[in-house]
Amino acid sequence: GDENSLLYQLVLQRWELRPWVAVPRSLIVTNADILLCDEDHRFSSRQCSSLKRSSNQNQSLYLIDQANLSSIAKIDIDETDSQFVIEFKGKGLLIPNKKWILQCRSPSDTEKVVGEI
């Protein structure tokens, strides 16, 4: 489709209930969507077939989660550990709000990513 990749950033995904766990992810922002992908097929079988890294055409991305940019409710930055939390709007009573807890290597990377979103 007409999905132009505006941002590609390596991040760590973290979870509130398991704060010691950190999984490397690829965060991709297009003009309409935000995608959380893995570059290792052990985590998911759904392939982001339309989004290939230009630097290595043989490296495929595997979709972990995806949301429309318009569904972002808010983004909070924790500058002490370069983490940011993206909260998404829920879809009624049955599907509550979801959030991604992500971490960049540095506060400047975090600011760059949040600025692009």
Order of alpha helices (4+ residues) and beta strands (2+ residues): beta-beta-beta-beta-beta-beta-beta-beta-alpha
